Amino acid sequence: MEPFIGITERTFKYALDIIKLYQCLEKVGGAAKKIGYQLFDAGTSVGANVHEAQAEPREKP
């Protein structure tokens, strides 16, 4: 059984995998390059969303 890996580590690894895939799609060119950019944009924002969700809520002034 694999040890538990937290969401922060998993989303970081996911973003790295997305970046590697984007680099491969970029070499293909054409439509793959455009789709790769959209995937890159969406896939790397997951970590930012997790970070924001885990942040302490701020009190409104």
C-alpha positions in Angstrom: 0.0 0.0 0.0 1.3 3.4 -0.9 1.7 6.1 1.7 -0.8 8.9 1.8 0.3 11.9 -0.2 -1.4 15.2 0.6 -3.4 17.3 -1.9 -0.7 19.9 -2.2 1.9 17.4 -3.2 -0.5 15.7 -5.6 -1.5 18.9 -7.3 2.2 19.9 -7.7 3.0 16.6 -9.3 -0.1 17.0 -11.6 1.1 20.4 -12.7 4.5 19.1 -13.5 3.0 16.3 -15.6 0.8 18.8 -17.4 3.9 20.9 -18.2 5.7 17.9 -19.6 2.6 17.0 -21.8 2.4 20.6 -23.0 6.0 20.5 -24.0 5.3 17.4 -26.1 2.2 18.9 -27.7 4.1 22.1 -28.5 6.6 20.2 -30.6 3.7 18.7 -32.6 2.4 22.1 -33.6 -0.9 23.1 -35.1 -4.1 22.3 -33.2 -2.2 20.2 -30.7 -0.2 23.3 -29.7 -3.4 25.3 -29.1 -5.0 22.5 -27.1 -1.8 22.1 -25.2 -1.8 25.7 -24.1 -5.4 25.5 -22.9 -4.5 22.3 -21.0 -1.5 24.0 -19.6 -3.5 27.0 -18.4 -6.2 24.9 -16.8 -4.0 22.2 -15.4 -1.5 24.5 -13.6 -4.3 26.6 -12.0 -5.4 23.6 -9.9 -2.6 24.2 -7.4 -3.5 27.9 -7.0 -7.1 26.9 -6.4 -6.1 24.4 -3.7 -3.8 27.0 -2.1 -6.6 29.5 -2.0 -9.1 26.9 -0.6 -6.7 26.0 2.2 -5.9 29.6 3.2 -7.3 31.0 6.4 -10.5 33.0 5.9 -10.0 36.7 6.4 -12.3 38.8 8.5 -14.1 41.7 6.6 -13.3 45.1 8.0 
